Structure formats: C-alpha cells, structure tokens
Amino acid sequence: MNKNIASIALIAVIVLVSAGALCFLSFPRASSGASESIIVGGPALEGSALIYIAEDQGYFARNGLNVTIRDNYPNGVIPVNDMLNDKINMSVSAEYPIVTQALKGENISIVASIDKYQNENLIGRKDRGIENISDLKGKTIGYPRGTICEFFLGRFLNLHGMNLQDVTLVDVPAEKSVDAIAKGNVDAIIYFQPHVYAIINRLGSNGITWPAQSNQLLYGVIACKNDWAANHPELINKFLKSLAMAEDFAVNHPNEAKTIVQKRLNVSDAYITSVWPDHQFSLSLDQSLIIAMNDEGRWEINNNITNERTIPDFRDYIYTNSLEEVKPDAVNIR
C-alpha cells in the first residue's frame, strides 16, 4: 500500500515538473546578460504603434535590448538627418525622406516597414472660394517642405490638371499648421495626422477636405546607416523580433493595442477611433515599397527637387537580412 502511494506521488511530481519545464521553455524569456542599447527617433504618431507596444509589453527587454524612443520630432525628415549624423541609431519616417537621401547617394538602408497608411489630406477654406478642386488654382497652399506632403500635393494637382506652378506654396511647420489655415494665412493646406484632425475640427463647416494620396499607401519605415547595420546585425534582429511580438499582440489584442498607443500619445478616444482604421500595422518589406519609392524618385527628378537625373536601384537601399531571419514570409522584394 505504501509502495503504491509512493509510486503515485512520484508520478505526480514528474508530471508537475515536466509541465513546469514545458511552460518555462515555451514562454518568451528575457535574454541573459547585459542589455544592449538602441536609440530610435521619429515623430509621435500612431504609425509607430508596434514600437510603442513592444516597449509597453516589455518585448525589448525580453530580447535583451534597452531601447530609448525619441519621438519629439515634428516630421520624419529630421530624425533621418539625425540618424545620418549619428545622433540616433535608427529613424522612423515615411519612405520619402529615404528616397531623398538615396538620390544623394547616402549610406542608408530601410530595415523594415512597420505600417502602411493613408493620412495625408488637403484642406481648403470655403470662404476663400474653394468649393471644388479646380478652385485651388491661384491659391496659397501651406505644406511642410521636404516631406512627402510635397510629393502628394504635386501629384494631386497633376491628376486634376494643375501643377505646383499654378499655386503659391508656403512652408508651414507642424506647430503652426492649425493656426496658419484657421487664421487665413493660407487658403488651403496639406498635412498629415494629427494635424489634419485638429484643422478639420478648427475650421468646422468652413473647411472642405480631400484625401491627398489618391489611394497610394504611405509606408512607415525604420532605417539606419549601412555601416551601423553591418556592425550591429544582432541588435537589428532583436529589435525586429520585438516588433514581430508586438505585431502578434496587436493582432490578438486589438483593443488593448489601441489603448496602449492612445495612452502613449495622450490623444482622445475620438481621435484614435478616427485614425486607427487608416493603418495596417505589420512588419514587411514589399515590392510595393520599391514601386512607391520609384514613383517618388521620378517625381523629385522631374520637379528638380534633386540634382540627380537618374533613379537609383532602390533595392540597394533595403537591408533585408534581419527581416528574412525574423519573419521570412514578410520579405517580397524582387
């Protein structure tokens, strides 16, 4: 009898130990050793959702990273410049600033796209006689110079029988975007979120709005210098692995993911509900990104934004090694 009880007890212990070991092995654990540091910079936008989720859920720490997020930039152009000047390790921006730097032959590569989205809008004042797109001709239009807004404005006008020479352009920084149109310093303005939301609310019934991207997606991309990537391949792998974990979290817990981003950006329920459907948060390197970069590069050349006369092979500005290792099915570049 005692022997039977002892045998049963031994079996129970073995089962419990085995179950515990299985849970230990299957649950993602923090890497051993000292954490390695990365500084990432970009605007404080919902497009960085995967980065915010990875930080909030501790995925960076779990993968042995100490990530500093500098998201006080007004647009994506400045962090790209800071990255090239070694002030930060990786930048978060739309693809357009990378196109601009590639046309200069800069030592730069995109390591992943983390978002595909549409958030560029052109907003006019009705009291300035703007009721139809054709009414924009001869008007003063504000925009943030050097950003992808410039590209989308130029193409929007082209698609409607106009060009940049048919309007007067005024460079309007992000912090002045709402007042510039609300106070009538410009007749119309093209901008991105969250400024679009604030402008529409400020103008009320006096505003008229058109989506400016003509259904062409924008890409939120992470980029770094080529030599930094060559010297830190494991850091990039760990960083993208953390974002892959964040992507899984966003898929499986969409409401929680939205709440994390909302709290991080300190925005209202109404705002986050309005803009959230405009985004596709996922890690990828698609051929469509190359197509978009080619389109933007041609536009810069044709409009004399650059001194370069030939479009580079933008595949040379994509670093696929890490994403191919972390999420191989997300890489589709030919």
N, C-alpha and C positions, 0 to 999 in steps of 0.2 A: 504493500500500500504506500509506504513512504517513498519507495523507489519510483512508483508511478507518479506521485506528486512532484518529486524532484525532476523527473523527465519532462513533465508538462511545464513546470516552471522554467526549465532550461530552454525549451522550445519557444516559450513566450518571450523570454529575454532575447533570443536570437532574432525573432520576428521584429521586435521593437527596435533593436539595434540596426537591423537591415533597413527597416522603414526610415529610421532617422538618417542613416547614411545616404539613402536614396534621395531624401528631401534635401540634404546638405549638398549633394552633387548637382541636383537639378536646379537649385535656386541660385541665381546670379550672385556672385560674391565680390566683395571688394578685392582689388589686386593687392598682392603683398608688396611690401617695400614702400619707399617714399613716393609721394605723388609727383608727377611731372606737370609743369606749368605751361599754360597756353593763354594768350591774351587775344580775345576775339572782339572786333569792333564793328558796329553798324548802327543804323537808326533804330529807335524804339518803336517797332512796328509788329503787327501780328504775323507778318511773314516770317519772323524768327521764332515761331511757335515751338518748333522742335528743339531749339536751343533752350528756350525757357523751360520746357517740360523736362528736358534732360537734367537741367540744374535743379529744378524743384523736386524731382523724384530721386535725386542722388545718383543718377547714372554715371555722371562724370567721375565722381569719387569712387564709385564701384569699379570703374575701369582704370583706376589709378591716375586720374587727372585732377589737377587743380586749375579750373577754368575761370578766368576773370572776364566778365562780359562788360564791355564798354559800349553802352547803347545810348549815348548822349549826342550822337551825330545828327545833323539836320537832314542829311540825304546820304545816298550811298557813294557819292563821288569822293568825299573827304576821307572816309575810312580806307578806301582803296589807295589813296595817296599816302595815308599814314602807314599802311602796310608796306608799300614800296619804300618808304623811308625808315622802315624797321621800328616804328613806334608801337605797332601791334603785330602779332604773328599772322592772323587771318582776318579777312574782311568779309562783311556780309553786305551785299548790294544786289541791285538788278544786274543783268548781264551787260547793259550798255556801257558802264564805266570800264568794264574789262575789254570791250570792243575798242573803246577809245585808246586804252593803253596798249592793246595789241597792235593797233595801227601805228603806234610809236615804236614798236619792237621791244616793248618792256619785258623784263624777266618775270613773267606772271602766268599762273595757271588756275583754272577753276577745278576744285576737287570734288564738288557735288552741287547739285541743285537741291534745295530744301523746300521749295514752294513754287507753284505755278498759279498765277493770279491775274485778275483784271481789277485795277483800282484807279486808273487814270481817267479823269473826267474834265471836260471843257465846260465852263460855266459862264454864262453871259448875263448882263443886266438888261432887263426888258426896257427900262426907262432910257436906255441908250439906243433904242431902236433895234434891238436884237431879238427877233422872234423866230427867224429861220437861219440856217447855217450860212446862206448866201449873204446875210446881213453882217457877217463878220468882216467882210471886205472893207478895208479902210479904217478898221477899228484898232484900238490899242489893246494888246493882249499881254498879260503878265505870265511869266513862266520861270522856273528855276534853271538858269543857264547851265549847260554842261550835263544835265541829267537826261534821262530817257524821255522826259516830258517834251524836250526839244524835238526829238525824233517823232514822237506821236503827233505833236502839233503839226509839224511839217507834212507828215503823211496824211493826216486828217484833212488838211487844206487841199493837198493834191487830189485826194479822192473826191473832192467837191469842187473841182475846177479852179482852185486858187493855189497860191504858194506863199512862202514866207515874205516875199517882197510886197505882197498885197496887204500886209498888216504892219502895224508898228509894234515892235517887240520891246518889252520892258522886263529886265531881270528882277525878279521878286524873291527874296529869301523866304524860307519857310515861316519864320517867326512873324513876318509881315504879310503873309499871304491872305489872311482873312480880312484884315483892315484895308489892304490895297484894293480889293474889289468892293468891299462894303462901303468904303468912303468915296468910291468913284475915281480913285487914282488910275484905274484901268477900266476898260469897258467889258473885258472878259478875262478869264484866267484859266490856265490848265494846271492841274495839280494832282497830287496823289493823296491817299488817306494818311492820317486822319483829318487833313486839312479840307478835303472835299466835303466831308460830313459837316464840319464847322461852317464852311462857306454857305452850303445849301441852307442850313438852319438860320444863318445870319441874314441871308437875302430874302428868305421866305418866298412869297408869291412874286417878288420882283426878279427872281432868278430863273433861268432856263438852262437845263443841263443836258449834255450829250456824252455818252460813253466815247472815249477818245481812242481806244485801242483797236477798233474795228475788228474785234474778236481775236486779235493776236495776243497770245498769252505772254505775260512777263515771267521771268524766271528769277527767283531769289537764289543767289549763288554764293557759295563760300569759296574764296580764292586766297592764294598765298604766293610768295615768291618761289621760283623754281628751285633755287639753291636751298631754301628753307625746307621745301618738300623732300629734296634729296637727302638732307641731313636729319630729317625727323619723320621718316615713313611710319614708324610705330606709333608716334603721337597722333598722326592723322588717322591711322587705323582705329585707335582707341576712341578718338573724337567721333568718327563716323559710326563706330559701333554703338556709342552712347546715343547718337541721334537715331539710329535704327531702333533701339529700345524705346526711344521717345515716340517714334512713329507707330510702333506696335501699341503703345499706351494710348495714343490718340485715336487709333482705330477701335480699340476695345473699350475705351472710356471717353467717348467724345464730349460728353457734358463736363466731365472733370477737366479734360484738356482745355476746353474753352474757358473754364473758370480760372485755371492757372494763368492763362495768358491775360485774361481780363484783370486779374489782381496785379499781375506784374506791370501792366501798362497803366493801371489805375484809370480805366475807362468805364463808361456807363453800360448797363445792360442793353440799352437801346443801341448804342454804338456797336458793341461786339456782335449783337444779333444781326445788325445790318450788314456788317462786312464779312462775317465768318463764311457765308456761302460762296464768297468770291475767291476762296483759296483752296488749293489742293496741296495739302502738306504731305510730302513724301520725298524720300531720298531717290535721286535719279541722275543719270547723265544720258539724255535722249538725243537722237539725231535732230529732233525738232529744235533743240537748243542751238545747234550748229546752223540750222536754216535761219533762225531768228537773228543770230549774230551776223550771218552773211548779209541779210536784208539791211540790218543797221549799219554795217560797214559800208555797203554800197551807197546808202543814203548819206553818210558822212562824207564820202568822196565826192558824190555828185553835188553836194551843197557846200563844198570847200570848207568843211569843219576841220579837215585834216590836210596836211601837205602830202600825205601818201596817195598814190594814184592806183595802187593795186591792192586788192583784197588779199590778206594773208590766209593761209590754211588754218582756220580756227581750231582744227583738231590738234594743232601744235600747242594750243593754249588750254588744253584739257588734260588734267592728270587723272587717269583712270585707275591706277594701280590699287589705291586703297579701297575704292568702292567695289572694284572687281573682287577684292578679297572679302569685304564685309557683306556685300549684297550683290553678287554677280549678276543676278537676273535684272538688276536695275540699270545696267550699262548697255546702251544700244546706240553706239556711235560707229558709223562706217567711214 
